[in-house]
């Protein structure tokens, strides 16, 4: 599975590009707000927000697997800026005193950075606190899998998106402090001079350019480090790659699962983790179920088991690579299957669940991701109906599951239906109103049509 652990050089470029698109959009908004009549500033901001919306939408339609949280954050920053700017002018029009004229776009001078920088700072902080609950992040996890499932690429996107947001919060926090201190201490509101415009406008642009140079250096060094470690796939190598299917099996008997307690963690070759020993690779476009059963029968030495498809997903960046998971259920007792064709041992699934809850680092990352999906679907189906309402009125009811439940289950683990229910159900605040609003706006239908 070494190819799935590699990252395309375009993914690192996209990390920088998405940040650049957001910052350039902010620069364009500030520039046009100064060049055009001041009262057009909120209109320009809305137009820039519309550009980012189209950019994000096109990325979603094209199934781009890059992280779009930074353009998404800038989209809300621009909308928030428009809302705050218009609100201040409405309050000013009502005759309420105390609002500085520099915040009113009907007066001269109007200084957008006095509003923009604090608004962006606060909005980005909200994005950081809500990062795992944002609609764009939820939709990305449903389409591409979580960071554990996506391997090295998932870990990079997870850490770098968080780092970029924190960096933006720091930059706009510093700019807000510097600009407002200058405005309160040094600025004379009789006449604005070139030094004032330098602080209020050019200082922000200079900060952005320095930030851009920093991220260029950061991702170039990351590219060199990963290339040296043979973790980079170039676009030419992607085009030359043949289709591959990776098969991963969970061999189960009763409530026991066969595992290798000494599997090697691909991210740390000196670390042992618990994982299934049954995985293989085939250089084909598709593979019939009969061939899959023959493969696992040969790997275990027992061809009398029941093969059942778990779920599969195409690689985020290697479009002709797929990873398919299967259950292989054996009848009888584990004492009947002591001789396997691979090294390993039977382990009670209750111990696996305990490690998953209390010490997931002892399990392979992909095993943790698969267990998360399995547990989420099974427990959600036991707790809620398809509409998201609790089956039991007792909110303290917490169902459990084991591998016997997995074998008896008729659920389609490939379907994301129960994942979506787990994210939006009657335990969600204002559930009924939000559910009505989704139906009224048709947002559910739109989201489903894009998957």
C-alpha positions as CSV (number, residue, x, y, z in Angstrom):
1,X,0.0,0.0,0.0
2,X,3.0,2.3,-0.4
3,X,1.5,4.3,-3.3
4,X,-1.5,5.3,-1.1
5,X,1.0,6.7,1.4
6,X,2.4,9.2,-1.1
7,X,1.3,12.7,-1.8
8,X,1.0,14.5,-5.2
9,X,3.1,17.6,-5.6
10,X,-0.1,19.3,-6.8
11,X,-1.6,18.8,-3.4
12,X,1.1,20.9,-1.8
13,X,0.7,23.5,-4.5
14,X,-3.0,23.6,-3.9
15,X,-2.4,24.2,-0.2
16,X,-0.5,27.4,-1.1
17,X,-2.8,28.3,-4.0
18,X,-6.0,28.3,-1.9
19,X,-4.4,30.6,0.7
20,X,-3.1,32.9,-2.1
21,X,-6.6,33.1,-3.7
22,X,-8.1,34.2,-0.4
23,X,-5.4,36.8,0.4
24,X,-5.4,38.2,-3.2
25,X,-9.2,38.5,-3.0
26,X,-8.8,40.5,0.2
27,X,-6.2,42.7,-1.4
28,X,-8.4,43.3,-4.5
29,X,-11.3,44.3,-2.3
30,X,-9.2,46.8,-0.4
31,X,-7.7,48.2,-3.6
32,X,-11.0,48.7,-5.4
33,X,-12.6,50.1,-2.2
34,X,-9.9,52.9,-2.4
35,X,-10.1,53.4,-6.1
36,X,-13.9,53.4,-6.5
37,X,-16.4,55.5,-4.5
38,X,-16.3,54.6,-0.9
39,X,-20.0,53.7,-0.7
40,X,-19.3,50.8,-3.1
41,X,-17.0,49.1,-0.6
42,X,-19.7,46.6,0.7
43,X,-20.8,45.9,-2.9
44,X,-17.2,45.1,-3.9
45,X,-16.8,42.9,-0.8
46,X,-20.0,40.9,-1.8
47,X,-18.7,40.6,-5.4
48,X,-15.4,39.2,-4.0
49,X,-17.3,36.8,-1.8
50,X,-19.3,35.6,-4.8
51,X,-15.9,35.0,-6.6
52,X,-14.8,32.8,-3.7
53,X,-18.1,31.0,-3.6
54,X,-17.7,30.1,-7.3
55,X,-14.1,29.0,-6.7
56,X,-15.2,26.7,-3.9
57,X,-18.2,25.4,-5.8
58,X,-16.1,24.6,-8.9
59,X,-13.6,22.7,-6.6
60,X,-16.5,20.7,-5.2
61,X,-18.0,19.9,-8.5
62,X,-14.6,18.8,-10.0
63,X,-14.1,16.5,-7.0
64,X,-10.9,18.3,-6.0
65,X,-9.6,16.7,-2.8
66,X,-7.7,19.8,-1.6
67,X,-8.7,21.5,1.6
68,X,-10.9,24.6,0.9
69,X,-11.4,25.8,4.5
70,X,-9.2,28.9,4.0
71,X,-11.2,30.2,0.9
72,X,-14.3,29.3,2.9
73,X,-13.2,31.3,5.9
74,X,-12.4,34.3,3.7
75,X,-15.8,34.0,2.1
76,X,-17.4,34.5,5.5
77,X,-15.0,37.2,6.4
78,X,-16.0,39.3,3.3
79,X,-19.7,38.7,4.0
80,X,-19.2,39.7,7.7
81,X,-17.3,42.8,6.6
82,X,-20.2,43.8,4.3
83,X,-22.7,43.2,7.1
84,X,-20.8,45.1,9.7
85,X,-20.0,48.0,7.3
86,X,-23.7,48.4,6.2
87,X,-24.9,48.1,9.8
88,X,-22.6,50.9,11.0
89,X,-23.8,53.1,8.2
90,X,-27.5,52.4,9.0
91,X,-26.8,53.2,12.7
92,X,-25.1,56.4,11.6
93,X,-28.0,57.3,9.3
94,X,-30.3,57.0,12.3
95,X,-28.4,59.8,14.0
96,X,-26.7,57.8,16.7
97,X,-23.5,59.5,17.6
98,X,-20.1,58.0,18.6
99,X,-19.3,56.2,15.4
100,X,-16.0,57.5,13.9
101,X,-16.4,59.0,10.4
102,X,-13.6,56.8,9.1
103,X,-16.0,53.9,9.5
104,X,-18.7,55.5,7.4
105,X,-18.5,55.0,3.6
106,X,-20.5,58.2,2.9
107,X,-17.7,60.3,4.4
108,X,-14.2,61.1,3.3
109,X,-11.9,59.4,4.2
110,X,-13.3,56.0,4.7
111,X,-10.7,53.5,6.0
112,X,-11.8,49.9,5.3
113,X,-8.9,48.3,7.2
114,X,-10.3,49.6,10.5
115,X,-13.3,47.3,10.0
116,X,-11.8,44.6,7.9
117,X,-8.9,43.5,10.1
118,X,-10.9,43.0,13.4
119,X,-13.8,41.4,11.5
120,X,-11.4,38.9,9.8
121,X,-9.7,38.2,13.1
122,X,-12.9,37.4,14.9
123,X,-14.4,35.4,12.0
124,X,-11.2,33.3,11.7
125,X,-11.3,32.6,15.5
126,X,-14.8,31.3,15.1
127,X,-13.8,29.1,12.2
128,X,-11.0,27.7,14.3
129,X,-13.3,26.8,17.2
130,X,-15.9,25.3,14.8
131,X,-13.5,23.7,12.3
132,X,-14.7,20.1,12.7
133,X,-18.4,21.2,12.6
134,X,-18.3,23.4,9.5
135,X,-20.5,22.2,6.7
136,X,-17.6,22.2,4.2
137,X,-15.5,20.0,6.5
138,X,-18.3,17.6,7.1
139,X,-19.0,17.3,3.4
140,X,-15.2,16.7,2.7
141,X,-15.0,13.9,5.3
142,X,-18.1,12.2,3.7
143,X,-16.6,12.4,0.2
144,X,-12.9,11.7,0.9
145,X,-12.8,10.1,4.4
146,X,-11.3,11.5,7.6
147,X,-7.6,12.3,8.0
148,X,-6.8,8.8,9.3
149,X,-8.4,7.2,6.3
150,X,-6.5,9.4,3.9
151,X,-3.1,8.6,5.3
152,X,-0.2,11.0,4.8
153,X,-2.3,13.4,2.7
154,X,-5.0,13.5,5.3
155,X,-2.5,14.3,8.1
156,X,-0.9,17.1,6.0
157,X,-4.3,18.7,5.1
158,X,-5.5,18.4,8.7
159,X,-2.4,20.0,10.3
160,X,-1.7,22.6,7.6
161,X,-5.3,23.8,7.4
162,X,-5.3,24.4,11.1
163,X,-1.9,26.1,10.9
164,X,-3.0,28.4,8.1
165,X,-6.1,29.5,10.1
166,X,-4.0,30.1,13.2
167,X,-1.5,32.1,11.1
168,X,-4.3,34.2,9.6
169,X,-5.7,34.8,13.1
170,X,-2.2,36.0,14.3
171,X,-1.7,38.2,11.2
172,X,-5.0,39.9,11.4
173,X,-4.8,40.2,15.1
174,X,-1.5,42.0,14.9
175,X,-2.8,44.2,12.1
176,X,-5.9,45.1,14.0
177,X,-3.8,46.0,17.1
178,X,-1.3,48.1,15.1
179,X,-3.8,49.9,13.0
180,X,-6.2,50.8,15.8
181,X,-3.3,51.9,18.1
182,X,-2.1,54.1,15.3
183,X,-5.6,55.5,14.7
184,X,-6.2,56.3,18.3
185,X,-2.7,57.7,19.1
186,X,-1.1,59.1,16.0
187,X,-3.9,59.7,13.4
188,X,-5.2,63.3,13.1
189,X,-8.7,63.3,11.6
190,X,-8.3,66.8,10.1
191,X,-6.4,65.6,7.0
192,X,-5.2,62.1,6.1
193,X,-1.6,62.1,4.8
194,X,0.6,59.6,2.9
195,X,1.9,58.1,6.2
196,X,-1.6,57.4,7.3
197,X,-2.5,55.6,4.1
198,X,0.7,53.6,4.3
199,X,-0.3,52.3,7.8
200,X,-4.0,51.8,6.9
201,X,-3.5,50.2,3.5
202,X,0.0,49.3,2.5
203,X,1.0,47.8,5.8
204,X,-1.8,45.2,5.4
205,X,-0.7,44.4,1.9
206,X,3.0,44.1,3.0
207,X,2.0,41.7,5.7
208,X,0.1,39.6,3.2
209,X,3.1,39.5,0.8
210,X,5.5,38.5,3.6
211,X,3.0,35.8,4.7
212,X,2.9,34.6,1.1
213,X,6.7,34.3,0.9
214,X,6.7,32.4,4.2
215,X,4.3,29.8,2.9
216,X,6.1,29.5,-0.4
217,X,9.3,28.6,1.6
218,X,7.3,26.4,4.0
219,X,5.7,24.2,1.3
220,X,8.8,24.1,-0.9
221,X,10.8,22.8,2.1
222,X,8.0,20.3,2.8
223,X,8.1,19.2,-0.8
224,X,11.9,18.7,-0.6
225,X,11.7,16.7,2.6
226,X,8.9,14.4,1.3
227,X,10.7,14.0,-2.0
228,X,13.8,12.9,-0.2
229,X,11.7,10.4,1.8
230,X,10.1,9.1,-1.5
231,X,6.7,10.3,-0.4
232,X,6.0,12.5,-3.5
233,X,4.3,11.5,-6.7
234,X,4.7,13.9,-9.6
235,X,2.0,14.6,-12.2
236,X,3.9,12.6,-14.8
237,X,4.1,9.6,-12.5
238,X,0.4,9.8,-11.9
239,X,-0.4,9.8,-15.6
240,X,1.9,6.7,-16.1
241,X,0.4,4.7,-13.2
242,X,-1.6,1.6,-13.9
243,X,-4.9,1.0,-12.1
244,X,-4.5,-0.8,-8.8
245,X,-7.0,-2.3,-6.3
246,X,-5.9,-2.7,-2.7
247,X,-7.8,-5.4,-0.7
248,X,-8.0,-5.3,3.0
249,X,-9.8,-8.1,5.0
250,X,-11.0,-8.4,8.5
251,X,-11.2,-12.1,9.4
252,X,-13.8,-12.7,12.1
253,X,-15.0,-15.7,14.2
254,X,-17.7,-15.0,16.7
255,X,-16.6,-11.9,18.6
256,X,-12.9,-12.5,17.8
257,X,-10.9,-10.9,15.1
258,X,-7.5,-12.2,13.7
259,X,-4.8,-9.5,14.1
260,X,-1.1,-9.0,13.8
261,X,0.1,-7.5,17.1
262,X,3.5,-6.6,15.6
263,X,2.4,-4.8,12.4
264,X,4.7,-1.9,11.4
265,X,3.4,1.6,11.5
266,X,4.2,3.1,8.0
267,X,4.8,6.5,9.5
268,X,7.2,5.2,12.2
269,X,8.9,2.0,11.1
270,X,10.2,1.3,14.6
271,X,6.7,1.4,16.1
272,X,4.5,-1.7,16.3
273,X,0.8,-1.4,16.0
274,X,-2.2,-3.8,15.9
275,X,-3.6,-4.4,12.5
276,X,-5.1,-7.0,10.2
277,X,-2.4,-9.1,8.5
278,X,-4.7,-9.7,5.5
279,X,-4.1,-7.1,2.8
280,X,-2.9,-7.4,-0.8
281,X,-2.8,-5.5,-4.1
282,X,-4.0,-6.3,-7.6
283,X,-3.1,-4.4,-10.8
284,X,-6.6,-4.4,-12.3
285,X,-9.5,-2.0,-12.9
286,X,-12.1,-4.2,-11.3
287,X,-12.2,-7.5,-9.4
288,X,-15.2,-10.0,-9.1
289,X,-16.4,-11.2,-5.7
290,X,-15.5,-14.8,-6.5
291,X,-11.9,-13.8,-7.1
292,X,-11.8,-11.8,-3.9
293,X,-13.1,-14.8,-1.9
294,X,-10.5,-17.0,-3.6
295,X,-7.8,-14.6,-2.5
296,X,-8.8,-14.5,1.2
297,X,-9.4,-18.2,1.2
298,X,-5.8,-18.7,0.1
299,X,-4.4,-16.1,2.6
300,X,-6.2,-17.7,5.6
301,X,-6.1,-21.3,4.4
302,X,-9.8,-21.6,5.0
303,X,-12.2,-21.2,2.0
304,X,-15.4,-22.0,3.8
305,X,-16.0,-18.5,5.2
306,X,-18.6,-15.9,4.4
307,X,-17.3,-12.9,2.4
308,X,-19.1,-9.6,2.9
309,X,-18.2,-6.2,1.5
310,X,-17.5,-3.6,4.1
311,X,-16.8,-0.4,2.1
312,X,-14.4,1.0,-0.4
313,X,-13.1,4.4,-1.6
314,X,-11.0,5.7,-4.4
315,X,-7.7,7.4,-3.4
316,X,-8.1,11.2,-2.9
317,X,-5.3,11.9,-5.4
318,X,-4.6,8.6,-7.2
319,X,-7.9,8.4,-9.1
320,X,-7.1,4.9,-10.5
321,X,-6.3,3.5,-7.1
322,X,-9.0,2.0,-4.9
323,X,-8.9,0.6,-1.4
324,X,-11.6,-2.0,-0.7
325,X,-12.4,-3.5,2.8
326,X,-14.1,-6.8,3.3
327,X,-15.3,-8.9,6.3
328,X,-14.6,-12.6,6.2
329,X,-16.7,-14.5,8.7
330,X,-15.7,-18.0,9.9
331,X,-18.2,-20.3,11.5
332,X,-17.5,-22.3,14.7
333,X,-14.9,-21.5,17.3
334,X,-11.5,-19.9,17.1
335,X,-10.0,-23.2,18.3
336,X,-10.9,-24.5,14.8
337,X,-8.8,-21.9,13.1
338,X,-5.4,-21.9,14.9
339,X,-3.4,-22.6,11.8
340,X,-3.4,-19.6,9.5
341,X,-1.2,-19.0,6.5
342,X,0.0,-15.7,8.1
343,X,1.4,-14.8,11.5
344,X,-1.0,-13.4,14.0
345,X,-3.4,-14.2,16.8
346,X,-7.1,-14.1,17.7
347,X,-8.1,-11.1,19.9
348,X,-11.4,-10.5,21.6
349,X,-13.1,-7.5,20.0
350,X,-13.9,-6.1,23.4
351,X,-10.2,-5.5,23.8
352,X,-10.0,-3.8,20.4
353,X,-12.8,-1.5,21.4
354,X,-11.1,-0.7,24.7
355,X,-7.9,0.2,22.9
356,X,-9.9,2.2,20.4
357,X,-11.5,4.2,23.2
358,X,-8.5,4.6,25.5
359,X,-5.3,4.1,23.5
360,X,-6.0,4.3,19.8
361,X,-2.2,4.9,19.2
362,X,-1.8,1.1,19.6
363,X,-4.0,0.5,16.6
364,X,-3.1,1.2,13.0
365,X,-4.5,4.5,11.8
366,X,-6.5,2.9,9.0
367,X,-7.9,0.4,11.4
368,X,-9.0,3.2,13.7
369,X,-10.7,5.0,10.7
370,X,-12.5,1.8,9.7
371,X,-13.6,1.1,13.3
372,X,-14.9,4.7,13.5
373,X,-17.1,4.2,10.4
374,X,-18.3,0.8,11.6
375,X,-19.2,1.9,15.1
376,X,-20.8,5.2,13.9
377,X,-23.1,3.5,11.4
378,X,-24.1,0.6,13.8
379,X,-24.7,2.8,16.9
380,X,-26.4,5.6,15.0
381,X,-28.9,3.1,13.4
382,X,-29.6,1.6,16.9
383,X,-30.2,5.1,18.3
384,X,-32.0,7.1,15.6
385,X,-34.4,6.5,12.8
386,X,-33.7,7.7,9.2
387,X,-35.3,11.1,10.0
388,X,-32.8,11.7,12.9
389,X,-35.3,11.2,15.7
390,X,-34.4,9.0,18.7
391,X,-36.0,5.6,18.7
392,X,-35.9,5.6,22.5
393,X,-37.2,8.5,24.5
394,X,-34.5,7.8,27.1
395,X,-31.7,10.1,26.2
396,X,-29.2,8.3,28.5
397,X,-29.6,5.1,26.4
398,X,-26.3,4.2,24.9
399,X,-26.3,1.1,22.7
400,X,-23.3,-1.1,22.1
401,X,-22.2,-3.5,19.4
402,X,-19.9,-6.5,18.8
403,X,-18.8,-8.5,15.8
404,X,-21.8,-10.8,16.1
405,X,-24.0,-7.7,15.5
406,X,-21.8,-6.9,12.5
407,X,-22.4,-10.3,10.9
408,X,-26.2,-10.2,11.6
409,X,-26.5,-6.6,10.3
410,X,-28.0,-6.0,6.9
411,X,-26.8,-2.4,6.7
412,X,-25.0,-1.0,3.7
413,X,-21.7,0.3,5.2
414,X,-20.8,1.9,1.9
415,X,-23.8,4.2,2.2
416,X,-23.2,7.5,4.1
417,X,-26.8,7.8,5.2
418,X,-26.2,6.9,8.8
419,X,-23.0,9.0,9.0
420,X,-25.1,12.0,8.0
421,X,-27.7,11.1,10.6
422,X,-25.0,10.9,13.3
423,X,-23.9,14.5,12.4
424,X,-27.5,15.9,12.3
425,X,-30.1,14.4,14.6
426,X,-32.6,15.3,17.3
427,X,-29.7,15.8,19.8
428,X,-28.6,18.8,17.7
429,X,-29.8,22.1,19.1
430,X,-32.8,23.6,17.3
431,X,-33.0,20.3,15.3
432,X,-36.7,20.7,14.2
433,X,-36.2,24.3,12.9
434,X,-32.9,23.4,11.1
435,X,-34.6,20.4,9.6
436,X,-37.5,22.5,8.4
437,X,-35.1,25.1,7.0
438,X,-33.1,22.5,5.1
439,X,-36.2,21.2,3.5
440,X,-37.4,24.7,2.7
441,X,-34.2,25.7,1.1
442,X,-33.6,22.4,-0.5
443,X,-30.0,22.3,0.8
444,X,-30.2,18.5,1.5
445,X,-31.0,17.8,-2.1
446,X,-28.3,20.1,-3.3
447,X,-25.7,18.4,-1.1
448,X,-26.7,14.9,-2.1
449,X,-26.6,15.8,-5.8
450,X,-22.9,16.9,-5.5
451,X,-21.8,13.6,-3.9
